């Protein structure tokens, strides 16, 4: 933090304490826009991209379906369809600034728009008795949806580049007691691509220089609004605070609404994704409901079928590569082609994991002499320049090609395409009580640990990512991890 703690006084009351994280930009609320300039630029870029995507979809459909012989009726439909597409995206909240640059909702709005527009065209055709070729609709809308997803992804990546440089950020005031507020600040600033910059924290008066149990004064909404104005923030974030609830929080939301400031409230539940959290009205109250994680049943049956189908398809598709790698391993150094190792799977069941051998045949015997040189995380042994590695082994590990035989483990039902890292039995012996949740699902060839740094992760980070996967599993998450795995393999981050 830069700057000293600064008191704010409202109506002569005792000051509460605002800790600035940077030199405050004192901009009167009435003299500045309620919406940052970059939001408008991003919105218009998104609208333009969606319109271009719709034009592309219409052009491809007309060319593929009719060639050069297009009737006037289809020209009118083709002119209206891009406008209808932009309107459908707007109705699906595809231009809502809350979703710009973070989370899946921005992309989901495009998918919902594609489904909704298809249904709208079908209904309009039925009501008006207009004959619209199904081939035209079936081709035009998927193409425009795919093109819009691609352009929006490129736009988001451009926004992320700006945010990494400190631009296009939401200025945030964090409110709450020291501990929860510090945790919230850490999470908000841990990923700059999400666009939150904490400019100040606001905490109760009696917490200044206090030690031991605190009897803190209540944070008043007028104090918080004054701090929000002083620091010209765009967002007020409330950490877990039993004092700011009920009518106090409601009055605060009204006051911030008049200033165009967004209010977000942390429920204090960490490592739980949005799909498991819902708000349900009960007895006149809005209660936060936490769904149980899905670790069995129908969804996991779908996952098992998906895993086997994908693994079998990849084995068939990559058969020439697998044969070539097997020959290369055999010819590069003496020893077996496959390295077999006992790993612990779902519910503690052990299985034999397969990999292409990347080390010399006496690697296990030489391990004891190298433990002191480990670059791992204190539990898992890893070396960046492991002398036991063959020249070919360094190359196949660089691109994770040594793990391709695990596709056969997936076909046999011992592993999944995506899941926690398959642990050794000696690692499981070191697990804390919470860590054993990793074994509620099958281990995976790839997972959050692989797309987040692999061997560069600490032990705690590796466990945290695996538990996050178990608690928040969905097929959408699996597809996202598979997509990110391609980039992780290409760049080879943490692979050694």
C-alpha positions as CSV (number, residue, x, y, z in Angstrom):
1,X,0.0,0.0,0.0
2,X,1.1,3.5,-0.7
3,X,0.0,6.4,1.4
4,X,-0.9,6.6,5.1
5,X,-4.2,5.8,6.7
6,X,-6.6,8.7,6.2
7,X,-9.7,9.5,8.2
8,X,-12.9,10.6,6.6
9,X,-15.5,12.5,8.7
10,X,-19.2,12.7,7.9
11,X,-21.5,15.1,9.6
12,X,-19.2,15.6,12.6
13,X,-19.1,12.0,13.6
14,X,-16.0,10.1,14.6
15,X,-14.0,9.2,11.5
16,X,-13.8,5.7,10.0
17,X,-10.6,4.6,8.5
18,X,-9.9,4.5,4.7
19,X,-6.6,3.0,3.7
20,X,-5.7,4.3,0.2
21,X,-3.8,1.9,-2.1
22,X,-2.8,4.7,-4.4
23,X,-2.9,8.5,-4.6
24,X,-6.6,9.1,-4.8
25,X,-8.0,10.8,-7.9
26,X,-10.3,13.4,-6.6
27,X,-13.0,13.7,-9.3
28,X,-16.4,15.0,-8.3
29,X,-19.0,12.4,-9.1
30,X,-21.2,14.9,-10.9
31,X,-18.5,16.0,-13.3
32,X,-17.5,12.6,-14.6
33,X,-19.3,10.0,-16.6
34,X,-21.0,7.1,-14.8
35,X,-19.5,4.8,-17.4
36,X,-15.7,4.6,-18.2
37,X,-14.8,5.5,-21.7
38,X,-13.3,2.1,-22.4
39,X,-16.6,0.4,-21.7
40,X,-18.2,2.4,-24.6
41,X,-15.3,1.6,-26.9
42,X,-15.5,-2.1,-26.0
43,X,-19.3,-2.2,-26.5
44,X,-19.3,-0.5,-29.9
45,X,-16.4,-2.9,-31.0
46,X,-18.5,-5.8,-29.8
47,X,-21.6,-4.5,-31.7
48,X,-19.5,-4.0,-34.9
49,X,-17.9,-7.4,-34.6
50,X,-21.3,-9.1,-34.1
51,X,-22.7,-7.2,-37.2
52,X,-19.7,-8.3,-39.3
53,X,-20.1,-11.9,-38.1
54,X,-23.8,-11.8,-39.1
55,X,-22.9,-10.4,-42.5
56,X,-20.4,-13.2,-43.0
57,X,-22.9,-15.8,-42.0
58,X,-25.5,-14.4,-44.4
59,X,-23.0,-14.2,-47.2
60,X,-21.8,-17.8,-46.7
61,X,-25.4,-19.1,-46.5
62,X,-26.5,-17.3,-49.7
63,X,-23.4,-18.4,-51.6
64,X,-23.7,-22.0,-50.5
65,X,-27.5,-22.3,-50.9
66,X,-28.3,-20.2,-53.9
67,X,-25.0,-19.3,-55.7
68,X,-25.7,-16.3,-57.9
69,X,-29.4,-16.8,-58.3
70,X,-30.7,-15.1,-55.2
71,X,-34.3,-13.9,-55.1
72,X,-35.4,-10.5,-53.8
73,X,-37.1,-12.0,-50.8
74,X,-33.9,-13.5,-49.5
75,X,-32.1,-10.2,-50.1
76,X,-34.6,-8.6,-47.7
77,X,-34.2,-11.4,-45.1
78,X,-30.4,-11.1,-45.5
79,X,-30.5,-7.4,-44.8
80,X,-32.7,-7.9,-41.7
81,X,-30.9,-10.8,-40.2
82,X,-27.7,-8.9,-39.1
83,X,-29.9,-6.4,-37.3
84,X,-31.9,-9.2,-35.7
85,X,-28.7,-10.8,-34.6
86,X,-27.4,-7.7,-32.9
87,X,-30.8,-7.2,-31.2
88,X,-30.8,-10.8,-30.0
89,X,-27.4,-10.4,-28.5
90,X,-28.5,-7.2,-26.7
91,X,-31.5,-9.0,-25.3
92,X,-29.3,-11.8,-24.1
93,X,-27.2,-9.2,-22.2
94,X,-24.2,-9.7,-24.6
95,X,-23.4,-6.0,-24.2
96,X,-23.6,-5.8,-20.4
97,X,-20.4,-4.2,-19.1
98,X,-20.5,-6.5,-16.1
99,X,-19.5,-9.4,-18.3
100,X,-16.8,-7.6,-20.4
101,X,-13.5,-9.4,-20.3
102,X,-14.3,-11.9,-17.5
103,X,-16.3,-15.1,-17.0
104,X,-18.2,-17.2,-19.5
105,X,-21.5,-15.2,-19.6
106,X,-20.3,-13.0,-22.5
107,X,-19.9,-16.1,-24.7
108,X,-23.0,-17.8,-23.3
109,X,-25.0,-14.8,-24.5
110,X,-23.9,-15.4,-28.1
111,X,-24.9,-19.0,-27.9
112,X,-28.3,-18.1,-26.4
113,X,-28.7,-15.6,-29.2
114,X,-28.0,-18.2,-31.8
115,X,-30.7,-20.6,-30.4
116,X,-33.2,-17.7,-29.8
117,X,-32.7,-16.3,-33.3
118,X,-33.2,-19.7,-34.9
119,X,-36.5,-20.2,-33.0
120,X,-37.6,-16.6,-33.9
121,X,-37.0,-17.2,-37.6
122,X,-38.9,-20.5,-37.5
123,X,-41.8,-18.9,-35.7
124,X,-41.9,-15.8,-38.0
125,X,-41.8,-18.1,-41.1
126,X,-44.7,-20.1,-39.7
127,X,-46.8,-17.1,-38.7
128,X,-46.3,-15.2,-41.9
129,X,-46.5,-18.3,-44.1
130,X,-43.2,-17.4,-45.6
131,X,-41.1,-20.2,-47.1
132,X,-37.5,-19.8,-45.9
133,X,-35.1,-22.6,-47.0
134,X,-34.0,-24.6,-44.0
135,X,-30.5,-24.9,-45.5
136,X,-30.2,-21.2,-45.5
137,X,-31.1,-20.8,-41.8
138,X,-29.1,-23.9,-40.7
139,X,-26.0,-22.5,-42.3
140,X,-26.3,-18.8,-41.7
141,X,-26.9,-18.7,-38.0
142,X,-24.2,-21.3,-36.9
143,X,-21.7,-19.5,-39.1
144,X,-22.5,-16.1,-37.6
145,X,-22.5,-17.5,-34.1
146,X,-19.1,-19.1,-34.6
147,X,-17.7,-16.0,-36.2
148,X,-19.1,-13.8,-33.4
149,X,-17.5,-16.1,-30.8
150,X,-14.1,-15.8,-32.5
151,X,-14.3,-12.1,-32.8
152,X,-15.4,-11.6,-29.2
153,X,-12.6,-13.9,-28.0
154,X,-10.1,-11.7,-29.9
155,X,-11.7,-8.6,-28.5
156,X,-11.4,-10.0,-25.0
157,X,-7.8,-10.9,-25.4
158,X,-7.1,-7.4,-26.6
159,X,-8.8,-6.1,-23.4
160,X,-6.7,-8.4,-21.3
161,X,-3.5,-7.0,-22.8
162,X,-4.6,-3.5,-21.8
163,X,-5.5,-4.7,-18.3
164,X,-2.1,-6.3,-17.8
165,X,-0.7,-2.9,-18.5
166,X,-3.0,-1.3,-15.9
167,X,-5.5,0.2,-18.3
168,X,-9.3,-0.4,-18.6
169,X,-9.7,-1.3,-14.9
170,X,-12.6,-0.8,-12.5
171,X,-11.6,1.2,-9.5
172,X,-12.7,-0.7,-6.4
173,X,-13.3,0.3,-2.8
174,X,-13.2,-2.7,-0.5
175,X,-15.3,-2.5,2.7
176,X,-15.1,-4.7,5.8
177,X,-13.0,-5.9,8.7
178,X,-9.2,-6.2,8.2
179,X,-9.0,-10.0,7.7
180,X,-11.9,-10.5,5.2
181,X,-11.1,-7.3,3.5
182,X,-7.5,-8.2,3.0
183,X,-8.5,-11.6,1.6
184,X,-11.0,-10.0,-0.8
185,X,-8.3,-7.5,-2.0
186,X,-5.9,-10.4,-2.6
187,X,-8.4,-12.3,-4.7
188,X,-9.6,-9.2,-6.7
189,X,-6.0,-8.2,-7.6
190,X,-4.7,-11.8,-8.2
191,X,-6.0,-11.7,-11.8
192,X,-5.6,-8.3,-13.4
193,X,-7.3,-9.6,-16.5
194,X,-10.6,-9.5,-14.6
195,X,-10.2,-5.8,-14.4
196,X,-10.4,-4.9,-10.7
197,X,-7.9,-2.5,-9.1
198,X,-8.4,-1.9,-5.4
199,X,-7.7,1.8,-4.8
200,X,-8.7,1.9,-1.1
201,X,-10.0,-0.2,1.8
202,X,-12.6,1.0,4.3
203,X,-12.7,-0.6,7.8
204,X,-14.4,0.2,11.1
205,X,-12.9,2.9,13.3
206,X,-11.8,0.9,16.2
207,X,-9.7,-1.5,14.1
208,X,-6.9,1.1,13.7
209,X,-3.9,-0.1,15.6
210,X,-6.1,-2.5,17.6
211,X,-4.9,-5.9,18.9
212,X,-6.8,-8.9,20.1
213,X,-10.7,-9.3,20.0
214,X,-12.3,-6.2,18.5
215,X,-15.5,-4.4,19.4
216,X,-15.7,-2.4,16.2
217,X,-18.0,0.4,15.5
218,X,-20.6,-0.2,12.8
219,X,-19.6,0.9,9.3
220,X,-22.3,3.4,8.2
221,X,-23.5,3.6,4.6
222,X,-23.0,7.4,4.6
223,X,-19.3,6.8,5.5
224,X,-18.9,4.3,2.7
225,X,-20.6,6.6,0.1
226,X,-18.3,9.5,1.2
227,X,-15.2,7.2,0.7
228,X,-16.6,6.1,-2.7
229,X,-16.9,9.7,-3.8
230,X,-13.5,10.7,-2.4
231,X,-11.7,7.9,-4.3
232,X,-13.9,8.2,-7.5
233,X,-14.5,4.4,-7.5
234,X,-16.6,2.4,-10.0
235,X,-17.2,-0.5,-7.7
236,X,-17.8,-1.0,-4.0
237,X,-17.0,-4.5,-2.8
238,X,-18.3,-5.7,0.5
239,X,-16.3,-8.4,2.2
240,X,-18.0,-10.9,4.6
241,X,-19.3,-8.5,7.3
242,X,-22.1,-9.4,9.7
243,X,-22.8,-5.6,10.3
244,X,-23.5,-4.7,6.7
245,X,-26.6,-6.7,6.1
246,X,-30.3,-6.2,5.8
247,X,-31.6,-2.7,5.5
248,X,-28.1,-1.1,5.9
249,X,-26.9,-2.9,2.8
250,X,-30.1,-2.0,1.0
251,X,-29.8,1.7,1.7
252,X,-26.1,1.5,0.6
253,X,-27.2,0.0,-2.7
254,X,-29.7,2.8,-3.2
255,X,-27.1,5.5,-2.6
256,X,-24.6,3.9,-4.9
257,X,-27.2,3.4,-7.6
258,X,-27.7,7.1,-7.7
259,X,-24.0,7.6,-8.4
260,X,-23.7,4.9,-11.0
261,X,-21.5,2.8,-8.7
262,X,-21.7,-1.0,-8.9
263,X,-22.1,-2.9,-5.6
264,X,-20.7,-6.4,-5.2
265,X,-20.9,-8.5,-2.1
266,X,-18.6,-11.4,-1.3
267,X,-20.5,-14.3,0.3
268,X,-17.3,-15.6,2.0
269,X,-17.4,-18.9,0.1
270,X,-14.1,-19.5,-1.6
271,X,-13.2,-21.9,-4.5
272,X,-16.9,-22.4,-5.4
273,X,-17.9,-21.6,-8.9
274,X,-21.1,-19.7,-9.9
275,X,-23.1,-22.7,-11.2
276,X,-23.2,-24.2,-7.7
277,X,-24.4,-20.9,-6.2
278,X,-28.0,-19.6,-6.6
279,X,-30.2,-17.1,-4.8
280,X,-33.6,-18.3,-3.8
281,X,-36.4,-16.4,-2.2
282,X,-37.6,-18.0,1.0
283,X,-40.1,-16.4,3.5
284,X,-39.4,-13.0,2.0
285,X,-35.6,-13.4,2.2
286,X,-33.0,-13.9,-0.5
287,X,-31.1,-16.9,0.6
288,X,-27.8,-18.1,-0.9
289,X,-28.1,-21.8,-1.8
290,X,-25.0,-23.9,-2.3
291,X,-25.6,-27.0,-4.5
292,X,-23.8,-30.2,-3.7
293,X,-20.9,-30.9,-6.1
294,X,-21.6,-33.5,-8.8
295,X,-19.2,-36.5,-8.2
296,X,-21.5,-39.3,-9.4
297,X,-24.7,-40.1,-11.2
298,X,-25.9,-39.1,-14.6
299,X,-23.5,-36.3,-15.4
300,X,-20.5,-38.5,-14.6
301,X,-21.9,-41.3,-16.8
302,X,-21.9,-38.7,-19.6
303,X,-18.3,-37.8,-18.7
304,X,-17.3,-41.5,-18.7
305,X,-18.8,-42.0,-22.2
306,X,-17.2,-38.8,-23.4
307,X,-13.8,-39.7,-22.1
308,X,-13.8,-43.1,-23.7
309,X,-15.1,-41.9,-27.0
310,X,-12.5,-39.0,-27.2
311,X,-9.7,-41.3,-26.0
312,X,-10.5,-44.0,-28.5
313,X,-10.8,-41.4,-31.3
314,X,-7.5,-39.9,-30.4
315,X,-5.8,-43.3,-30.4
316,X,-7.1,-44.0,-33.9
317,X,-6.2,-40.5,-35.1
318,X,-2.7,-40.5,-33.5
319,X,-1.8,-44.1,-34.3
320,X,1.0,-43.2,-36.7
321,X,2.4,-40.7,-34.1
322,X,2.2,-43.3,-31.3
323,X,3.9,-45.9,-33.4
324,X,6.6,-43.5,-34.4
325,X,7.3,-42.4,-30.8
326,X,7.4,-46.0,-29.7
327,X,10.1,-46.8,-32.3
328,X,12.0,-43.6,-31.4
329,X,12.0,-44.5,-27.7
330,X,13.2,-48.1,-28.5
331,X,16.0,-46.9,-30.7
332,X,17.1,-43.9,-28.6
333,X,18.3,-45.9,-25.5
334,X,18.2,-49.4,-24.0
335,X,15.1,-50.2,-22.1
336,X,11.3,-50.7,-22.4
337,X,9.2,-48.4,-24.6
338,X,6.6,-47.8,-21.9
339,X,7.2,-46.7,-18.3
340,X,4.7,-48.2,-15.9
341,X,4.1,-46.8,-12.5
342,X,1.5,-47.5,-9.8
343,X,-0.7,-44.5,-9.1
344,X,-3.8,-44.0,-6.9
345,X,-7.1,-43.4,-8.7
346,X,-10.7,-42.8,-7.7
347,X,-11.7,-44.0,-4.1
348,X,-8.0,-45.0,-3.5
349,X,-7.9,-47.8,-6.0
350,X,-4.4,-48.3,-7.4
351,X,-3.8,-48.7,-11.2
352,X,-0.8,-48.9,-13.5
353,X,-0.3,-45.6,-15.3
354,X,1.4,-45.8,-18.7
355,X,3.9,-43.3,-20.2
356,X,6.5,-43.3,-22.9
357,X,9.8,-43.9,-21.2
358,X,11.7,-40.5,-21.1
359,X,14.5,-41.6,-18.8
360,X,17.3,-44.1,-18.8
361,X,16.4,-47.6,-17.6
362,X,18.2,-47.1,-14.3
363,X,16.4,-43.9,-13.4
364,X,14.6,-45.3,-10.3
365,X,17.9,-46.6,-8.8
366,X,19.5,-43.1,-9.2
367,X,16.6,-41.2,-7.7
368,X,17.9,-41.4,-4.1
369,X,21.1,-39.5,-5.0
370,X,19.1,-36.6,-6.5
371,X,16.5,-35.8,-3.9
372,X,18.5,-33.0,-2.4
373,X,18.6,-31.3,-5.9
374,X,14.8,-31.4,-6.4
375,X,13.2,-28.3,-8.1
376,X,9.8,-29.7,-7.1
377,X,7.3,-28.4,-4.5
378,X,8.6,-30.3,-1.5
379,X,6.3,-33.3,-2.0
380,X,6.8,-34.1,-5.8
381,X,10.3,-34.7,-7.0
382,X,11.1,-32.7,-10.1
383,X,14.4,-31.4,-11.7
384,X,14.6,-29.0,-14.6
385,X,17.9,-30.6,-15.8
386,X,17.4,-34.2,-14.7
387,X,20.5,-36.1,-15.6
388,X,18.4,-39.3,-15.9
389,X,16.5,-37.9,-18.9
390,X,17.4,-39.1,-22.4
391,X,17.8,-36.5,-25.2
392,X,14.6,-37.8,-26.8
393,X,12.9,-37.8,-23.4
394,X,13.5,-34.0,-22.9
395,X,11.8,-33.3,-26.2
396,X,8.8,-35.5,-25.7
397,X,8.3,-34.1,-22.2
398,X,8.6,-30.6,-23.5
399,X,5.4,-31.2,-25.5
400,X,3.8,-33.8,-23.1
401,X,4.0,-36.5,-25.8
402,X,5.2,-39.0,-23.1
403,X,1.7,-38.9,-21.6
404,X,-0.1,-40.1,-24.8
405,X,-0.2,-43.8,-23.7
406,X,-2.5,-42.7,-20.8
407,X,-5.2,-42.6,-23.5
408,X,-5.3,-46.4,-23.0
409,X,-5.8,-45.8,-19.2
410,X,-8.8,-43.7,-20.1
411,X,-10.2,-46.3,-22.4
412,X,-9.8,-48.9,-19.6
413,X,-11.8,-46.6,-17.2
414,X,-8.9,-45.9,-14.9
415,X,-8.4,-42.3,-15.8
416,X,-10.3,-39.4,-17.4
417,X,-9.4,-36.9,-20.0
418,X,-9.6,-34.2,-17.4
419,X,-9.2,-34.5,-13.7
420,X,-6.9,-34.1,-10.7
421,X,-3.3,-35.1,-11.1
422,X,-2.8,-38.9,-10.5
423,X,-0.9,-39.1,-7.2
424,X,1.7,-41.6,-6.0
425,X,0.8,-43.7,-2.9
426,X,3.5,-41.9,-0.9
427,X,1.9,-38.6,-1.8
428,X,-1.5,-39.8,-0.6
429,X,0.1,-40.8,2.7
430,X,0.9,-37.1,3.2
431,X,-2.6,-35.9,2.5
432,X,-4.5,-33.8,5.0
433,X,-8.1,-34.6,5.7
434,X,-9.4,-32.2,3.1
435,X,-6.9,-33.3,0.4
436,X,-8.5,-36.7,0.1
437,X,-11.4,-35.1,-1.7
438,X,-9.2,-35.2,-4.8
439,X,-9.9,-38.9,-5.0
440,X,-13.7,-38.5,-5.3
441,X,-13.2,-38.4,-9.1
442,X,-10.9,-40.2,-11.5
443,X,-7.5,-38.6,-12.1
444,X,-7.0,-37.0,-15.5
445,X,-4.4,-36.8,-18.3
446,X,-4.8,-33.0,-18.0
447,X,-6.5,-30.7,-15.5
448,X,-6.4,-27.3,-13.9
449,X,-2.9,-28.1,-12.6
450,X,-1.6,-28.6,-16.1
451,X,-3.0,-25.5,-17.6
452,X,-1.9,-23.4,-14.6
453,X,1.8,-24.1,-14.5
454,X,2.3,-27.9,-13.9
455,X,5.6,-28.4,-12.1
456,X,6.0,-24.7,-11.4
457,X,3.1,-24.9,-8.9
458,X,3.7,-25.3,-5.2
459,X,2.1,-28.2,-3.4
460,X,-0.6,-26.1,-1.9
461,X,-1.5,-24.6,-5.2
462,X,-1.7,-28.0,-6.8
463,X,-4.0,-29.3,-4.1
464,X,-6.1,-26.1,-4.3
465,X,-6.6,-26.5,-8.1
466,X,-7.5,-30.2,-7.8
467,X,-10.1,-29.4,-5.0
468,X,-11.5,-26.6,-7.1
469,X,-12.0,-29.0,-10.0
470,X,-13.7,-31.6,-7.8
471,X,-16.0,-29.0,-6.2
472,X,-17.0,-27.3,-9.5
473,X,-16.8,-30.0,-12.1
474,X,-19.0,-29.7,-15.2
475,X,-18.7,-30.8,-18.8
476,X,-18.2,-27.1,-19.7
477,X,-15.2,-27.0,-17.4
478,X,-13.8,-30.1,-19.0
479,X,-14.1,-28.6,-22.5
480,X,-12.5,-25.4,-21.3
481,X,-9.5,-27.3,-19.7
482,X,-9.1,-29.3,-22.9
483,X,-9.0,-26.1,-24.9
484,X,-6.4,-24.5,-22.6
485,X,-4.3,-27.7,-22.6
486,X,-3.5,-27.2,-26.3
487,X,-1.9,-23.9,-25.5
488,X,-0.1,-25.2,-22.4
489,X,1.4,-28.1,-24.5
490,X,2.5,-25.7,-27.3
491,X,4.2,-23.3,-24.9
492,X,5.5,-26.1,-22.6
493,X,5.0,-24.0,-19.4
494,X,6.2,-25.9,-16.3
495,X,7.0,-29.1,-18.4
496,X,10.2,-30.7,-17.1
